[in-house]
C-alpha cells in the first residue's frame, strides 16, 4: 500500500493525472477484504478506489477532448 500511495503522490506531480492503476489496486484490496470482513471499514477503501477510477477516466476523457494545434 505504501508503493501505491507513493505512486499516487508522484505521478500527478509529473503528469497532472491520477493513474487508473491506483484505483484498480485499491479495489483489488477492498473487494476481497469486504468479502472476508463485511462490517470492516474497507467500505471507505472501496469508495476511494472508485473515486480514483472516476478521476482517471475523467482525466482520460479530458485529454481526448483537447483540441490539437
Secondary structure as GFF3:
##gff-version 3
##sequence-region A 1 69
A	DSSP	alpha_helix	2	15	.	.	.	ID=ss1
A	DSSP	alpha_helix	20	36	.	.	.	ID=ss2
A	DSSP	alpha_helix	42	65	.	.	.	ID=ss3
###
